[in-house]
Amino acid sequence: MHRFHQQLREFVSALPRQQGRAFVFATSGLPAPRLGPMVRLLQGKGFEVTDTFSCRGFDTWAPFKPVGGIRKGRPDDSDLAAARSFATGLKRPV
């Protein structure tokens, strides 16, 4: 439903305020995920959000379930290569 799972939002909300670095990573069937709310939630807990990444993913949300879902085969090889590149970039010192 265009947002991160409630349990993940609750987990981040329950974190004590601290300093640290974080990133936001998501997949989405349709449409592209809204990363901003999670970024702001993490920033509100004192994290520096160093980067974000999203790509399409297989989705069986309610209206798509009867047809077997959408974005079958996603993430695909090019998505995984982009995710690897993203992760490699996270390892660089700030």
C-alpha positions in Angstrom: 0.0 0.0 0.0 2.8 2.4 -0.9 4.5 2.3 2.5 6.8 0.2 4.6 5.3 -2.6 6.6 3.7 -1.5 9.9 6.0 -3.7 12.0 9.1 -2.1 10.4 7.7 1.4 11.0 6.9 0.4 14.6 10.4 -1.1 15.1 12.1 2.1 13.9 9.8 4.2 16.0 10.7 2.3 19.1 14.5 2.7 18.6 16.1 5.0 21.1 17.5 8.3 19.8 21.1 7.6 18.7 23.8 8.6 16.3 24.6 6.4 13.4 24.3 5.8 9.7 21.5 4.0 7.9 20.2 3.3 4.5 16.7 2.6 3.1 16.2 -0.3 0.7 12.9 -1.4 -0.8 11.1 -3.3 -3.6 7.7 -2.5 -4.9 5.3 -3.9 -7.4 3.4 -0.7 -8.2 4.0 2.2 -8.0 7.6 3.1 -6.9 7.8 3.1 -3.1 7.8 6.4 -1.1 11.1 6.3 0.7 10.8 9.8 2.2 8.7 8.8 5.3 11.2 6.1 6.3 14.1 8.5 5.7 12.5 11.1 7.9 11.6 8.5 10.6 15.2 7.4 10.7 16.5 11.0 10.7 14.2 11.7 13.6 15.9 9.0 15.6 19.3 10.6 14.9 20.5 8.6 12.0 22.3 10.0 9.0 20.6 8.3 6.0 23.5 7.9 3.6 21.5 6.6 0.6 18.4 4.9 -0.6 17.6 2.2 -3.2 14.5 0.8 -4.7 13.5 -1.5 -7.5 10.5 -3.3 -8.8 9.5 -6.5 -7.1 6.9 -9.3 -7.4 3.7 -8.2 -5.8 0.5 -10.2 -4.9 -1.4 -7.4 -3.2 -5.2 -7.8 -3.2 -6.3 -6.8 -6.7 -3.3 -8.6 -8.3 -3.6 -11.9 -6.4 -6.3 -13.4 -8.7 -4.0 -13.0 -11.7 -1.0 -14.5 -9.9 0.6 -11.1 -9.1 2.5 -8.5 -11.1 6.1 -7.9 -11.8 6.8 -11.6 -12.1 10.5 -12.3 -12.3 11.4 -9.1 -10.4 13.8 -8.3 -9.0 15.7 -9.6 -12.0 19.4 -9.9 -12.8 19.7 -6.2 -13.7 17.9 -5.3 -10.4 20.3 -7.5 -8.4 23.3 -6.0 -10.2 22.1 -2.5 -9.3 21.5 -3.7 -5.6 25.1 -5.1 -5.5 26.4 -1.8 -6.8 24.3 0.1 -4.2 25.7 -2.1 -1.4 29.3 -1.7 -2.6 28.8 2.1 -2.5 27.6 1.8 1.1 30.9 0.2 2.1 32.9 3.3 1.1 33.9 5.5 4.0 32.1 8.7 4.5 
